Amino acid sequence: MSEQTSKRATVYFEPRLHRALRVKAAHTHRSLSEIVNDAVRLALREDQEDLAAFEDRVAEPEISYEALLKDLKAHGQL
């Protein structure tokens, strides 16, 4: 991580999470910043995949929750 490209932010962790992150950092010989950056990248990647899935399914017909329940009951799945 380059000092010129990195931005500093204050993040407040719950004490137990902070301890777990410090322990993980020590065991993996990585910094807290590296671990947090990787976790944020993963979360953003998952969001991107979710948005792509929504886009792929935009043409699918919609069904109400009530209709779904009736269909499941009619087919013996409830």
MINU-470084 format. One record per residue: residue in one letter; x, y, z of N, C-alpha, C, O in turn. Coordinates in nm, 3 decimals, m for minus. Example, Ala and Ser with C-alpha at 12.3 -4.5 7.8 and 13.67 -1.06 7.14 Angstrom:
# residues 2
('a' (1.319 m0.569 0.780) (1.230 m0.450 0.780) (1.320 m0.330 0.780) (1.424 m0.332 0.846))
('s' (1.285 m0.225 0.708) (1.367 m0.106 0.714) (1.290 0.003 0.787) (1.341 0.114 0.804))
This chain:
# residues 78
('m' (0.085 m0.117 0.000) (0.000 0.000 0.000) (0.089 0.123 0.000) (0.172 0.140 0.090))
('s' (0.074 0.206 m0.097) (0.156 0.325 m0.111) (0.100 0.441 m0.030) (m0.021 0.465 m0.028))
('e' (0.188 0.513 0.037) (0.147 0.628 0.116) (0.082 0.735 0.028) (m0.009 0.805 0.073))
('q' (0.128 0.748 m0.096) (0.075 0.851 m0.185) (m0.066 0.820 m0.233) (m0.143 0.912 m0.260))
('t' (m0.100 0.693 m0.244) (m0.232 0.657 m0.295) (m0.330 0.620 m0.185) (m0.450 0.605 m0.211))
('s' (m0.284 0.606 m0.064) (m0.370 0.567 0.047) (m0.436 0.689 0.109) (m0.378 0.797 0.112))
('k' (m0.557 0.669 0.159) (m0.629 0.774 0.231) (m0.650 0.725 0.374) (m0.670 0.606 0.398))
('r' (m0.646 0.815 0.465) (m0.661 0.782 0.606) (m0.805 0.806 0.649) (m0.867 0.905 0.609))
('a' (m0.858 0.715 0.730) (m0.993 0.729 0.784) (m0.994 0.674 0.926) (m0.915 0.585 0.960))
('t' (m1.082 0.726 1.005) (m1.099 0.673 1.140) (m1.217 0.579 1.139) (m1.328 0.616 1.098))
('v' (m1.194 0.457 1.183) (m1.299 0.355 1.190) (m1.305 0.306 1.333) (m1.201 0.275 1.393))
('y' (m1.424 0.298 1.387) (m1.441 0.252 1.524) (m1.494 0.109 1.522) (m1.601 0.081 1.468))
('f' (m1.416 0.018 1.581) (m1.455 m0.122 1.589) (m1.505 m0.153 1.729) (m1.464 m0.091 1.827))
('e' (m1.594 m0.250 1.735) (m1.633 m0.302 1.865) (m1.506 m0.365 1.925) (m1.424 m0.421 1.851))
('p' (m1.489 m0.355 2.057) (m1.365 m0.404 2.118) (m1.328 m0.548 2.081) (m1.211 m0.577 2.055))
('r' (m1.425 m0.637 2.079) (m1.394 m0.778 2.049) (m1.353 m0.795 1.902) (m1.265 m0.875 1.872))
('l' (m1.417 m0.719 1.812) (m1.377 m0.724 1.671) (m1.235 m0.670 1.653) (m1.155 m0.725 1.578))
('h' (m1.206 m0.561 1.723) (m1.074 m0.502 1.713) (m0.967 m0.600 1.759) (m0.863 m0.615 1.696))
('r' (m0.995 m0.667 1.871) (m0.901 m0.767 1.922) (m0.883 m0.881 1.823) (m0.771 m0.926 1.799))
('a' (m0.992 m0.927 1.766) (m0.984 m1.036 1.668) (m0.903 m0.993 1.546) (m0.823 m1.071 1.494))
('l' (m0.923 m0.870 1.501) (m0.846 m0.820 1.387) (m0.697 m0.810 1.421) (m0.612 m0.845 1.339))
('r' (m0.666 m0.761 1.541) (m0.525 m0.751 1.581) (m0.460 m0.889 1.588) (m0.346 m0.906 1.544))
('v' (m0.533 m0.986 1.642) (m0.479 m1.122 1.650) (m0.458 m1.178 1.509) (m0.354 m1.238 1.481))
('k' (m0.558 m1.160 1.422) (m0.545 m1.209 1.284) (m0.427 m1.142 1.215) (m0.350 m1.208 1.145))
('a' (m0.412 m1.014 1.234) (m0.302 m0.941 1.171) (m0.168 m0.998 1.218) (m0.076 m1.016 1.138))
('a' (m0.157 m1.024 1.345) (m0.032 m1.079 1.399) (m0.005 m1.219 1.344) (0.109 m1.251 1.308))
('h' (m0.107 m1.300 1.338) (m0.090 m1.438 1.291) (m0.061 m1.447 1.142) (0.008 m1.538 1.096))
('t' (m0.114 m1.352 1.066) (m0.096 m1.356 0.920) (0.014 m1.262 0.872) (0.042 m1.255 0.752))
('h' (0.076 m1.190 0.965) (0.182 m1.095 0.932) (0.134 m0.991 0.830) (0.203 m0.956 0.735))
('r' (0.012 m0.943 0.855) (m0.048 m0.839 0.771) (m0.092 m0.725 0.862) (m0.108 m0.744 0.982))
('s' (m0.110 m0.610 0.804) (m0.157 m0.496 0.882) (m0.310 m0.499 0.892) (m0.378 m0.564 0.812))
('l' (m0.362 m0.427 0.992) (m0.507 m0.412 1.003) (m0.563 m0.350 0.876) (m0.670 m0.389 0.828))
('s' (m0.492 m0.254 0.821) (m0.538 m0.188 0.699) (m0.551 m0.286 0.584) (m0.649 m0.280 0.509))
('e' (m0.455 m0.375 0.568) (m0.463 m0.473 0.461) (m0.584 m0.564 0.479) (m0.656 m0.593 0.383))
('i' (m0.607 m0.607 0.601) (m0.720 m0.696 0.628) (m0.852 m0.624 0.602) (m0.942 m0.681 0.539))
('v' (m0.865 m0.501 0.649) (m0.988 m0.426 0.630) (m1.008 m0.392 0.482) (m1.120 m0.403 0.431))
('n' (m0.902 m0.351 0.413) (m0.915 m0.323 0.270) (m0.962 m0.446 0.194) (m1.048 m0.434 0.106))
('d' (m0.907 m0.562 0.224) (m0.949 m0.685 0.157) (m1.096 m0.716 0.185) (m1.170 m0.757 0.095))
('a' (m1.139 m0.696 0.309) (m1.278 m0.722 0.346) (m1.373 m0.626 0.273) (m1.480 m0.667 0.227))
('v' (m1.335 m0.500 0.263) (m1.418 m0.402 0.193) (m1.423 m0.435 0.044) (m1.529 m0.427 m0.017))
('r' (m1.309 m0.471 m0.014) (m1.308 m0.512 m0.156) (m1.404 m0.629 m0.180) (m1.480 m0.629 m0.277))
('l' (m1.398 m0.728 m0.092) (m1.485 m0.844 m0.104) (m1.632 m0.804 m0.097) (m1.713 m0.850 m0.177))
('a' (m1.666 m0.718 m0.001) (m1.805 m0.673 0.013) (m1.851 m0.597 m0.111) (m1.964 m0.616 m0.156))
('l' (m1.765 m0.512 m0.167) (m1.801 m0.437 m0.287) (m1.815 m0.530 m0.408) (m1.903 m0.511 m0.492))
('r' (m1.728 m0.630 m0.416) (m1.736 m0.728 m0.525) (m1.868 m0.805 m0.516) (m1.933 m0.829 m0.618))
('e' (m1.908 m0.842 m0.395) (m2.035 m0.912 m0.376) (m2.153 m0.823 m0.416) (m2.249 m0.870 m0.476))
('d' (m2.145 m0.694 m0.381) (m2.250 m0.600 m0.422) (m2.258 m0.593 m0.574) (m2.367 m0.592 m0.631))
('q' (m2.142 m0.588 m0.639) (m2.139 m0.581 m0.784) (m2.203 m0.707 m0.846) (m2.278 m0.697 m0.943))
('e' (m2.174 m0.824 m0.788) (m2.233 m0.947 m0.837) (m2.384 m0.948 m0.816) (m2.459 m0.993 m0.902))
('d' (m2.429 m0.897 m0.701) (m2.573 m0.889 m0.674) (m2.642 m0.798 m0.774) (m2.748 m0.833 m0.826))
('l' (m2.583 m0.683 m0.803) (m2.642 m0.590 m0.898) (m2.649 m0.652 m1.038) (m2.747 m0.633 m1.110))
('a' (m2.546 m0.726 m1.075) (m2.547 m0.793 m1.205) (m2.657 m0.899 m1.209) (m2.724 m0.914 m1.312))
('a' (m2.676 m0.972 m1.100) (m2.782 m1.073 m1.094) (m2.920 m1.007 m1.106) (m3.008 m1.060 m1.174))
('f' (m2.939 m0.893 m1.040) (m3.067 m0.822 m1.052) (m3.090 m0.781 m1.197) (m3.201 m0.795 m1.249))
('e' (m2.986 m0.731 m1.261) (m2.997 m0.688 m1.400) (m3.031 m0.806 m1.491) (m3.112 m0.793 m1.582))
('d' (m2.969 m0.920 m1.466) (m2.995 m1.039 m1.547) (m3.139 m1.089 m1.531) (m3.193 m1.151 m1.622))
('r' (m3.199 m1.061 m1.417) (m3.333 m1.114 m1.389) (m3.443 m1.010 m1.406) (m3.558 m1.036 m1.369))
('v' (m3.411 m0.894 m1.459) (m3.508 m0.784 m1.468) (m3.630 m0.823 m1.552) (m3.740 m0.773 m1.527))
('a' (m3.613 m0.911 m1.650) (m3.724 m0.948 m1.738) (m3.810 m1.060 m1.681) (m3.914 m1.093 m1.738))
('e' (m3.771 m1.118 m1.569) (m3.850 m1.226 m1.509) (m3.980 m1.169 m1.454) (m3.984 m1.057 m1.404))
('p' (m4.086 m1.249 m1.463) (m4.214 m1.201 m1.408) (m4.206 m1.190 m1.255) (m4.137 m1.267 m1.189))
('e' (m4.279 m1.094 m1.204) (m4.283 m1.076 m1.059) (m4.397 m1.157 m1.001) (m4.499 m1.178 m1.067))
('i' (m4.381 m1.201 m0.879) (m4.485 m1.273 m0.808) (m4.491 m1.217 m0.666) (m4.388 m1.194 m0.603))
('s' (m4.611 m1.196 m0.618) (m4.625 m1.142 m0.483) (m4.591 m1.252 m0.382) (m4.591 m1.371 m0.414))
('y' (m4.562 m1.210 m0.262) (m4.531 m1.305 m0.155) (m4.651 m1.396 m0.129) (m4.636 m1.517 m0.110))
('e' (m4.771 m1.336 m0.128) (m4.892 m1.412 m0.104) (m4.912 m1.518 m0.212) (m4.948 m1.632 m0.182))
('a' (m4.889 m1.480 m0.338) (m4.903 m1.574 m0.449) (m4.799 m1.685 m0.439) (m4.828 m1.801 m0.471))
('l' (m4.681 m1.652 m0.396) (m4.576 m1.752 m0.378) (m4.617 m1.854 m0.272) (m4.601 m1.974 m0.292))
('l' (m4.669 m1.806 m0.160) (m4.714 m1.895 m0.054) (m4.827 m1.986 m0.101) (m4.828 m2.106 m0.072))
('k' (m4.923 m1.930 m0.175) (m5.033 m2.011 m0.228) (m4.980 m2.118 m0.323) (m5.026 m2.232 m0.319))
('d' (m4.886 m2.082 m0.408) (m4.828 m2.177 m0.502) (m4.754 m2.289 m0.429) (m4.768 m2.406 m0.465))
('l' (m4.678 m2.254 m0.327) (m4.606 m2.356 m0.249) (m4.704 m2.451 m0.180) (m4.683 m2.572 m0.176))
('k' (m4.812 m2.393 m0.126) (m4.913 m2.477 m0.058) (m4.983 m2.566 m0.160) (m5.006 m2.684 m0.132))
('a' (m5.017 m2.513 m0.275) (m5.086 m2.591 m0.379) (m5.001 m2.709 m0.427) (m5.054 m2.811 m0.469))
('h' (m4.871 m2.694 m0.420) (m4.781 m2.800 m0.466) (m4.727 m2.885 m0.350) (m4.631 m2.959 m0.366))
('g' (m4.790 m2.873 m0.233) (m4.755 m2.955 m0.118) (m4.619 m2.926 m0.058) (m4.562 m3.013 0.008))
('q' (m4.568 m2.807 m0.079) (m4.437 m2.772 m0.026) (m4.444 m2.692 0.103) (m4.342 m2.656 0.162))
('l' (m4.566 m2.664 0.147) (m4.588 m2.597 0.276) (m4.677 m2.681 0.363) (m4.707 m2.642 0.476))
